[in-house]
Amino acid sequence: MKNTIMNVTKFSLCAVSLVMILSLAACTPTPNKGNTGETKQTESSSAPEKHPDPTAPELDVVSVYNVSQDGKTLEGTMDAVDELNADTLVALLIQYGVLEEGTEVVSYEATGQPSSEDVGPGVVTIPGVEIESDMNEYGILNLNQFPDTSNQMLLQAVGNTFIENMKIVYLTIQVNGETVAENLSMADAGK
């Protein structure tokens, strides 16, 4: 009986070992036939090299925020403009349906250097290191009209667009000189 158990155990171990060897052999990559280890250089194609068009205009990439269809969140979109200024941002906000057709910039002014450590999205401050910033603390956007001055999401969409692209920390929005939103700061688009 002892011999039978030993024989069965030996047979089982041999069978398991054989299965393992076969599975490892099946997973091992096989060399390509005729591969001698030499690397062949392929002939270069006759396609011309591509070079950037020197006459193409340089565009500024901008973020444009608009209100989602359900009106509960802000959505950000990337676009490009020939020249980044208040007028081109307002034109994009009209294009994306945030502002109404015919909306124009009466004036835009950005003043002051950021006085706090919160100088905008993606900016890191290092204590004890003086870094010149191209950011301004306050921006005042004066428009000739606004679709709904009580709609906080529309105001924030305009605010986010100007804060991010014009590099300011706070934005005040006016309509014909009358303040409708004061010191808006950047709000997360997904909220």
Rosetta constraint file for C-alpha pairs under 8 A:
AtomPair CA 1 CA 5 HARMONIC 6.32 0.50
AtomPair CA 2 CA 6 HARMONIC 6.19 0.50
AtomPair CA 3 CA 7 HARMONIC 6.01 0.50
AtomPair CA 4 CA 8 HARMONIC 6.10 0.50
AtomPair CA 5 CA 9 HARMONIC 6.06 0.50
AtomPair CA 6 CA 10 HARMONIC 6.07 0.50
AtomPair CA 7 CA 11 HARMONIC 6.00 0.50
AtomPair CA 8 CA 12 HARMONIC 6.01 0.50
AtomPair CA 9 CA 13 HARMONIC 6.14 0.50
AtomPair CA 10 CA 14 HARMONIC 6.10 0.50
AtomPair CA 11 CA 15 HARMONIC 6.07 0.50
AtomPair CA 12 CA 16 HARMONIC 6.14 0.50
AtomPair CA 13 CA 17 HARMONIC 6.04 0.50
AtomPair CA 14 CA 18 HARMONIC 6.04 0.50
AtomPair CA 15 CA 19 HARMONIC 6.23 0.50
AtomPair CA 16 CA 20 HARMONIC 6.24 0.50
AtomPair CA 17 CA 21 HARMONIC 6.16 0.50
AtomPair CA 18 CA 22 HARMONIC 6.15 0.50
AtomPair CA 19 CA 23 HARMONIC 6.11 0.50
AtomPair CA 20 CA 24 HARMONIC 6.12 0.50
AtomPair CA 21 CA 25 HARMONIC 6.11 0.50
AtomPair CA 22 CA 26 HARMONIC 6.15 0.50
AtomPair CA 23 CA 27 HARMONIC 6.36 0.50
AtomPair CA 24 CA 28 HARMONIC 6.25 0.50
AtomPair CA 31 CA 35 HARMONIC 7.30 0.50
AtomPair CA 57 CA 82 HARMONIC 7.26 0.50
AtomPair CA 58 CA 82 HARMONIC 6.78 0.50
AtomPair CA 59 CA 80 HARMONIC 5.83 0.50
AtomPair CA 59 CA 81 HARMONIC 5.44 0.50
AtomPair CA 59 CA 82 HARMONIC 4.87 0.50
AtomPair CA 59 CA 83 HARMONIC 7.13 0.50
AtomPair CA 60 CA 80 HARMONIC 5.37 0.50
AtomPair CA 60 CA 81 HARMONIC 5.32 0.50
AtomPair CA 60 CA 82 HARMONIC 6.29 0.50
AtomPair CA 60 CA 83 HARMONIC 6.68 0.50
AtomPair CA 60 CA 84 HARMONIC 6.46 0.50
AtomPair CA 61 CA 78 HARMONIC 6.84 0.50
AtomPair CA 61 CA 79 HARMONIC 5.76 0.50
AtomPair CA 61 CA 80 HARMONIC 4.36 0.50
AtomPair CA 61 CA 81 HARMONIC 6.60 0.50
AtomPair CA 62 CA 78 HARMONIC 5.72 0.50
AtomPair CA 62 CA 79 HARMONIC 5.35 0.50
AtomPair CA 62 CA 80 HARMONIC 5.66 0.50
AtomPair CA 62 CA 81 HARMONIC 7.29 0.50
AtomPair CA 62 CA 165 HARMONIC 6.12 0.50
AtomPair CA 63 CA 76 HARMONIC 6.37 0.50
AtomPair CA 63 CA 77 HARMONIC 5.61 0.50
AtomPair CA 63 CA 78 HARMONIC 4.67 0.50
AtomPair CA 63 CA 79 HARMONIC 6.33 0.50
AtomPair CA 63 CA 161 HARMONIC 6.21 0.50
AtomPair CA 63 CA 164 HARMONIC 7.20 0.50
AtomPair CA 63 CA 165 HARMONIC 6.75 0.50
AtomPair CA 64 CA 76 HARMONIC 5.64 0.50
AtomPair CA 64 CA 77 HARMONIC 5.17 0.50
AtomPair CA 64 CA 78 HARMONIC 6.20 0.50
AtomPair CA 64 CA 79 HARMONIC 7.13 0.50
AtomPair CA 64 CA 89 HARMONIC 7.87 0.50
AtomPair CA 64 CA 92 HARMONIC 7.21 0.50
AtomPair CA 64 CA 93 HARMONIC 6.95 0.50
AtomPair CA 64 CA 157 HARMONIC 7.90 0.50
AtomPair CA 64 CA 160 HARMONIC 7.91 0.50
AtomPair CA 64 CA 161 HARMONIC 5.21 0.50
AtomPair CA 65 CA 74 HARMONIC 6.32 0.50
AtomPair CA 65 CA 75 HARMONIC 5.50 0.50
AtomPair CA 65 CA 76 HARMONIC 4.45 0.50
AtomPair CA 65 CA 77 HARMONIC 6.26 0.50
AtomPair CA 65 CA 93 HARMONIC 7.80 0.50
AtomPair CA 65 CA 157 HARMONIC 4.95 0.50
AtomPair CA 65 CA 158 HARMONIC 6.97 0.50
AtomPair CA 65 CA 160 HARMONIC 6.52 0.50
AtomPair CA 65 CA 161 HARMONIC 5.62 0.50
AtomPair CA 65 CA 189 HARMONIC 7.68 0.50
AtomPair CA 66 CA 74 HARMONIC 5.61 0.50
AtomPair CA 66 CA 75 HARMONIC 5.40 0.50
AtomPair CA 66 CA 76 HARMONIC 6.57 0.50
AtomPair CA 66 CA 93 HARMONIC 7.63 0.50
AtomPair CA 66 CA 96 HARMONIC 6.75 0.50
AtomPair CA 66 CA 97 HARMONIC 7.36 0.50
AtomPair CA 66 CA 98 HARMONIC 5.79 0.50
AtomPair CA 66 CA 154 HARMONIC 7.28 0.50
AtomPair CA 66 CA 157 HARMONIC 5.31 0.50
AtomPair CA 66 CA 158 HARMONIC 7.86 0.50
AtomPair CA 67 CA 71 HARMONIC 5.69 0.50
AtomPair CA 67 CA 72 HARMONIC 7.32 0.50
AtomPair CA 67 CA 73 HARMONIC 6.01 0.50
AtomPair CA 67 CA 74 HARMONIC 4.64 0.50
AtomPair CA 67 CA 75 HARMONIC 6.03 0.50
AtomPair CA 67 CA 98 HARMONIC 7.22 0.50
AtomPair CA 67 CA 153 HARMONIC 6.43 0.50
AtomPair CA 67 CA 154 HARMONIC 6.62 0.50
AtomPair CA 67 CA 157 HARMONIC 6.71 0.50
AtomPair CA 68 CA 72 HARMONIC 6.48 0.50
AtomPair CA 68 CA 73 HARMONIC 5.53 0.50
AtomPair CA 68 CA 74 HARMONIC 5.74 0.50
AtomPair CA 68 CA 75 HARMONIC 6.02 0.50
AtomPair CA 71 CA 153 HARMONIC 7.42 0.50
AtomPair CA 72 CA 153 HARMONIC 7.70 0.50
AtomPair CA 72 CA 191 HARMONIC 7.82 0.50
AtomPair CA 73 CA 153 HARMONIC 7.52 0.50
AtomPair CA 73 CA 189 HARMONIC 6.49 0.50
AtomPair CA 73 CA 190 HARMONIC 5.80 0.50
AtomPair CA 73 CA 191 HARMONIC 5.54 0.50
AtomPair CA 74 CA 153 HARMONIC 7.20 0.50
AtomPair CA 74 CA 157 HARMONIC 6.61 0.50
AtomPair CA 74 CA 188 HARMONIC 7.74 0.50
AtomPair CA 74 CA 189 HARMONIC 4.52 0.50
AtomPair CA 74 CA 190 HARMONIC 6.05 0.50
AtomPair CA 74 CA 191 HARMONIC 7.07 0.50
AtomPair CA 75 CA 189 HARMONIC 5.55 0.50
AtomPair CA 75 CA 190 HARMONIC 6.94 0.50
AtomPair CA 76 CA 189 HARMONIC 6.49 0.50
AtomPair CA 81 CA 88 HARMONIC 7.11 0.50
AtomPair CA 83 CA 88 HARMONIC 7.19 0.50
AtomPair CA 84 CA 88 HARMONIC 6.32 0.50
AtomPair CA 84 CA 89 HARMONIC 7.27 0.50
AtomPair CA 84 CA 165 HARMONIC 8.00 0.50
AtomPair CA 85 CA 89 HARMONIC 6.42 0.50
AtomPair CA 85 CA 166 HARMONIC 7.62 0.50
AtomPair CA 86 CA 90 HARMONIC 6.19 0.50
AtomPair CA 86 CA 105 HARMONIC 7.00 0.50
AtomPair CA 86 CA 108 HARMONIC 6.68 0.50
AtomPair CA 86 CA 162 HARMONIC 7.84 0.50
AtomPair CA 87 CA 91 HARMONIC 6.20 0.50
AtomPair CA 87 CA 104 HARMONIC 7.25 0.50
AtomPair CA 87 CA 105 HARMONIC 6.13 0.50
AtomPair CA 88 CA 92 HARMONIC 6.28 0.50
AtomPair CA 89 CA 93 HARMONIC 6.19 0.50
AtomPair CA 89 CA 161 HARMONIC 7.55 0.50
AtomPair CA 89 CA 162 HARMONIC 7.44 0.50
AtomPair CA 90 CA 94 HARMONIC 6.19 0.50
AtomPair CA 90 CA 99 HARMONIC 7.57 0.50
AtomPair CA 90 CA 103 HARMONIC 7.49 0.50
AtomPair CA 90 CA 104 HARMONIC 7.13 0.50
AtomPair CA 90 CA 105 HARMONIC 7.29 0.50
AtomPair CA 91 CA 95 HARMONIC 6.21 0.50
AtomPair CA 92 CA 96 HARMONIC 6.14 0.50
AtomPair CA 93 CA 97 HARMONIC 6.23 0.50
AtomPair CA 93 CA 98 HARMONIC 5.19 0.50
AtomPair CA 93 CA 99 HARMONIC 5.62 0.50
AtomPair CA 93 CA 158 HARMONIC 7.41 0.50
AtomPair CA 94 CA 98 HARMONIC 5.75 0.50
AtomPair CA 94 CA 99 HARMONIC 4.60 0.50
AtomPair CA 94 CA 100 HARMONIC 5.68 0.50
AtomPair CA 94 CA 101 HARMONIC 6.03 0.50
AtomPair CA 94 CA 103 HARMONIC 7.57 0.50
AtomPair CA 98 CA 154 HARMONIC 6.37 0.50
AtomPair CA 98 CA 157 HARMONIC 7.39 0.50
AtomPair CA 98 CA 158 HARMONIC 7.57 0.50
AtomPair CA 99 CA 103 HARMONIC 6.71 0.50
AtomPair CA 99 CA 146 HARMONIC 6.66 0.50
AtomPair CA 99 CA 147 HARMONIC 6.34 0.50
AtomPair CA 100 CA 146 HARMONIC 7.30 0.50
AtomPair CA 100 CA 147 HARMONIC 6.26 0.50
AtomPair CA 103 CA 143 HARMONIC 6.84 0.50
AtomPair CA 103 CA 144 HARMONIC 6.11 0.50
AtomPair CA 103 CA 145 HARMONIC 5.75 0.50
AtomPair CA 103 CA 146 HARMONIC 7.28 0.50
AtomPair CA 104 CA 143 HARMONIC 5.75 0.50
AtomPair CA 104 CA 144 HARMONIC 5.66 0.50
AtomPair CA 104 CA 145 HARMONIC 7.47 0.50
AtomPair CA 105 CA 141 HARMONIC 7.39 0.50
AtomPair CA 105 CA 142 HARMONIC 6.11 0.50
AtomPair CA 105 CA 143 HARMONIC 4.68 0.50
AtomPair CA 105 CA 144 HARMONIC 6.48 0.50
AtomPair CA 106 CA 141 HARMONIC 7.93 0.50
AtomPair CA 106 CA 142 HARMONIC 5.30 0.50
AtomPair CA 106 CA 143 HARMONIC 5.14 0.50
AtomPair CA 106 CA 144 HARMONIC 5.99 0.50
AtomPair CA 106 CA 176 HARMONIC 7.28 0.50
AtomPair CA 107 CA 140 HARMONIC 7.91 0.50
AtomPair CA 107 CA 141 HARMONIC 6.17 0.50
AtomPair CA 107 CA 142 HARMONIC 5.11 0.50
AtomPair CA 107 CA 143 HARMONIC 7.07 0.50
AtomPair CA 108 CA 139 HARMONIC 7.18 0.50
AtomPair CA 108 CA 140 HARMONIC 5.62 0.50
AtomPair CA 108 CA 141 HARMONIC 4.63 0.50
AtomPair CA 108 CA 142 HARMONIC 6.16 0.50
AtomPair CA 109 CA 139 HARMONIC 5.57 0.50
AtomPair CA 109 CA 140 HARMONIC 5.30 0.50
AtomPair CA 109 CA 141 HARMONIC 6.79 0.50
AtomPair CA 110 CA 136 HARMONIC 6.08 0.50
AtomPair CA 110 CA 137 HARMONIC 7.44 0.50
AtomPair CA 110 CA 138 HARMONIC 5.58 0.50
AtomPair CA 110 CA 139 HARMONIC 4.17 0.50
AtomPair CA 110 CA 140 HARMONIC 6.44 0.50
AtomPair CA 110 CA 168 HARMONIC 7.29 0.50
AtomPair CA 111 CA 136 HARMONIC 5.53 0.50
AtomPair CA 111 CA 137 HARMONIC 6.26 0.50
AtomPair CA 111 CA 138 HARMONIC 5.43 0.50
AtomPair CA 111 CA 139 HARMONIC 6.42 0.50
AtomPair CA 112 CA 136 HARMONIC 5.24 0.50
AtomPair CA 112 CA 137 HARMONIC 5.13 0.50
AtomPair CA 112 CA 138 HARMONIC 6.39 0.50
AtomPair CA 113 CA 133 HARMONIC 7.75 0.50
AtomPair CA 113 CA 135 HARMONIC 6.58 0.50
AtomPair CA 113 CA 136 HARMONIC 4.82 0.50
AtomPair CA 113 CA 137 HARMONIC 5.25 0.50
AtomPair CA 114 CA 118 HARMONIC 7.91 0.50
AtomPair CA 114 CA 119 HARMONIC 6.00 0.50
AtomPair CA 114 CA 135 HARMONIC 6.89 0.50
AtomPair CA 114 CA 136 HARMONIC 5.83 0.50
AtomPair CA 114 CA 137 HARMONIC 4.49 0.50
AtomPair CA 114 CA 169 HARMONIC 7.18 0.50
AtomPair CA 115 CA 137 HARMONIC 7.29 0.50
AtomPair CA 117 CA 125 HARMONIC 6.55 0.50
AtomPair CA 118 CA 169 HARMONIC 7.87 0.50
AtomPair CA 119 CA 123 HARMONIC 6.44 0.50
AtomPair CA 119 CA 135 HARMONIC 7.50 0.50
AtomPair CA 119 CA 137 HARMONIC 7.72 0.50
AtomPair CA 119 CA 168 HARMONIC 7.82 0.50
AtomPair CA 119 CA 169 HARMONIC 5.87 0.50
AtomPair CA 120 CA 164 HARMONIC 7.80 0.50
AtomPair CA 120 CA 167 HARMONIC 7.73 0.50
AtomPair CA 120 CA 168 HARMONIC 7.34 0.50
AtomPair CA 120 CA 169 HARMONIC 5.73 0.50
AtomPair CA 120 CA 186 HARMONIC 7.45 0.50
AtomPair CA 121 CA 164 HARMONIC 7.61 0.50
AtomPair CA 121 CA 186 HARMONIC 7.70 0.50
AtomPair CA 134 CA 167 HARMONIC 7.22 0.50
AtomPair CA 135 CA 167 HARMONIC 4.89 0.50
AtomPair CA 135 CA 168 HARMONIC 5.41 0.50
AtomPair CA 135 CA 169 HARMONIC 7.53 0.50
AtomPair CA 136 CA 167 HARMONIC 6.46 0.50
AtomPair CA 136 CA 168 HARMONIC 4.72 0.50
AtomPair CA 136 CA 169 HARMONIC 6.59 0.50
AtomPair CA 137 CA 168 HARMONIC 5.39 0.50
AtomPair CA 137 CA 169 HARMONIC 4.90 0.50
AtomPair CA 137 CA 170 HARMONIC 6.10 0.50
AtomPair CA 138 CA 168 HARMONIC 6.01 0.50
AtomPair CA 138 CA 169 HARMONIC 6.13 0.50
AtomPair CA 138 CA 170 HARMONIC 4.95 0.50
AtomPair CA 138 CA 171 HARMONIC 5.89 0.50
AtomPair CA 138 CA 172 HARMONIC 7.67 0.50
AtomPair CA 138 CA 183 HARMONIC 7.55 0.50
AtomPair CA 139 CA 168 HARMONIC 6.30 0.50
AtomPair CA 139 CA 169 HARMONIC 7.82 0.50
AtomPair CA 139 CA 170 HARMONIC 6.18 0.50
AtomPair CA 139 CA 171 HARMONIC 4.70 0.50
AtomPair CA 139 CA 172 HARMONIC 6.20 0.50
AtomPair CA 140 CA 171 HARMONIC 5.77 0.50
AtomPair CA 140 CA 172 HARMONIC 4.79 0.50
AtomPair CA 140 CA 173 HARMONIC 6.01 0.50
AtomPair CA 140 CA 174 HARMONIC 7.33 0.50
AtomPair CA 141 CA 171 HARMONIC 7.23 0.50
AtomPair CA 141 CA 172 HARMONIC 6.21 0.50
AtomPair CA 141 CA 173 HARMONIC 4.95 0.50
AtomPair CA 141 CA 174 HARMONIC 6.02 0.50
AtomPair CA 142 CA 173 HARMONIC 5.98 0.50
AtomPair CA 142 CA 174 HARMONIC 4.46 0.50
AtomPair CA 142 CA 175 HARMONIC 5.54 0.50
AtomPair CA 142 CA 176 HARMONIC 6.28 0.50
AtomPair CA 142 CA 177 HARMONIC 6.23 0.50
AtomPair CA 143 CA 173 HARMONIC 7.63 0.50
AtomPair CA 143 CA 174 HARMONIC 6.13 0.50
AtomPair CA 143 CA 175 HARMONIC 4.88 0.50
AtomPair CA 143 CA 176 HARMONIC 6.05 0.50
AtomPair CA 144 CA 175 HARMONIC 5.55 0.50
AtomPair CA 144 CA 176 HARMONIC 5.23 0.50
AtomPair CA 145 CA 175 HARMONIC 5.64 0.50
AtomPair CA 145 CA 176 HARMONIC 7.19 0.50
AtomPair CA 146 CA 175 HARMONIC 6.70 0.50
AtomPair CA 148 CA 154 HARMONIC 7.62 0.50
AtomPair CA 149 CA 155 HARMONIC 7.14 0.50
AtomPair CA 149 CA 180 HARMONIC 6.23 0.50
AtomPair CA 151 CA 155 HARMONIC 6.50 0.50
AtomPair CA 152 CA 156 HARMONIC 6.01 0.50
AtomPair CA 153 CA 157 HARMONIC 6.06 0.50
AtomPair CA 154 CA 158 HARMONIC 6.39 0.50
AtomPair CA 155 CA 159 HARMONIC 6.05 0.50
AtomPair CA 155 CA 173 HARMONIC 7.86 0.50
AtomPair CA 155 CA 181 HARMONIC 7.15 0.50
AtomPair CA 156 CA 160 HARMONIC 5.89 0.50
AtomPair CA 156 CA 184 HARMONIC 7.16 0.50
AtomPair CA 156 CA 186 HARMONIC 7.95 0.50
AtomPair CA 156 CA 187 HARMONIC 7.27 0.50
AtomPair CA 157 CA 161 HARMONIC 6.19 0.50
AtomPair CA 158 CA 162 HARMONIC 6.27 0.50
AtomPair CA 159 CA 163 HARMONIC 5.89 0.50
AtomPair CA 159 CA 171 HARMONIC 6.10 0.50
AtomPair CA 159 CA 173 HARMONIC 7.87 0.50
AtomPair CA 159 CA 184 HARMONIC 6.19 0.50
AtomPair CA 159 CA 185 HARMONIC 7.13 0.50
AtomPair CA 159 CA 186 HARMONIC 7.06 0.50
AtomPair CA 160 CA 164 HARMONIC 5.94 0.50
AtomPair CA 160 CA 185 HARMONIC 7.42 0.50
AtomPair CA 160 CA 186 HARMONIC 5.35 0.50
AtomPair CA 160 CA 187 HARMONIC 6.72 0.50
AtomPair CA 161 CA 165 HARMONIC 6.14 0.50
AtomPair CA 162 CA 166 HARMONIC 5.35 0.50
AtomPair CA 162 CA 167 HARMONIC 7.55 0.50
AtomPair CA 162 CA 168 HARMONIC 7.59 0.50
AtomPair CA 162 CA 171 HARMONIC 7.51 0.50
AtomPair CA 163 CA 167 HARMONIC 5.57 0.50
AtomPair CA 163 CA 168 HARMONIC 4.93 0.50
AtomPair CA 163 CA 169 HARMONIC 6.16 0.50
AtomPair CA 163 CA 170 HARMONIC 6.78 0.50
AtomPair CA 163 CA 171 HARMONIC 6.66 0.50
AtomPair CA 163 CA 185 HARMONIC 7.34 0.50
AtomPair CA 163 CA 186 HARMONIC 6.55 0.50
AtomPair CA 164 CA 168 HARMONIC 7.03 0.50
AtomPair CA 164 CA 186 HARMONIC 7.62 0.50
AtomPair CA 169 CA 185 HARMONIC 6.18 0.50
AtomPair CA 169 CA 186 HARMONIC 7.47 0.50
AtomPair CA 170 CA 183 HARMONIC 4.78 0.50
AtomPair CA 170 CA 184 HARMONIC 5.23 0.50
AtomPair CA 170 CA 185 HARMONIC 4.90 0.50
AtomPair CA 170 CA 186 HARMONIC 7.69 0.50
AtomPair CA 171 CA 182 HARMONIC 6.67 0.50
AtomPair CA 171 CA 183 HARMONIC 4.92 0.50
AtomPair CA 171 CA 184 HARMONIC 4.98 0.50
AtomPair CA 171 CA 185 HARMONIC 6.66 0.50
AtomPair CA 172 CA 179 HARMONIC 7.09 0.50
AtomPair CA 172 CA 180 HARMONIC 7.79 0.50
AtomPair CA 172 CA 181 HARMONIC 5.55 0.50
AtomPair CA 172 CA 182 HARMONIC 4.30 0.50
AtomPair CA 172 CA 183 HARMONIC 5.00 0.50
AtomPair CA 172 CA 184 HARMONIC 6.27 0.50
AtomPair CA 173 CA 179 HARMONIC 5.95 0.50
AtomPair CA 173 CA 180 HARMONIC 5.84 0.50
AtomPair CA 173 CA 181 HARMONIC 5.14 0.50
AtomPair CA 173 CA 182 HARMONIC 6.43 0.50
AtomPair CA 174 CA 178 HARMONIC 5.05 0.50
AtomPair CA 174 CA 179 HARMONIC 4.19 0.50
AtomPair CA 174 CA 180 HARMONIC 5.45 0.50
AtomPair CA 174 CA 181 HARMONIC 7.03 0.50
AtomPair CA 175 CA 179 HARMONIC 6.50 0.50
AtomPair CA 175 CA 180 HARMONIC 6.85 0.50
AtomPair CA 187 CA 191 HARMONIC 7.81 0.50
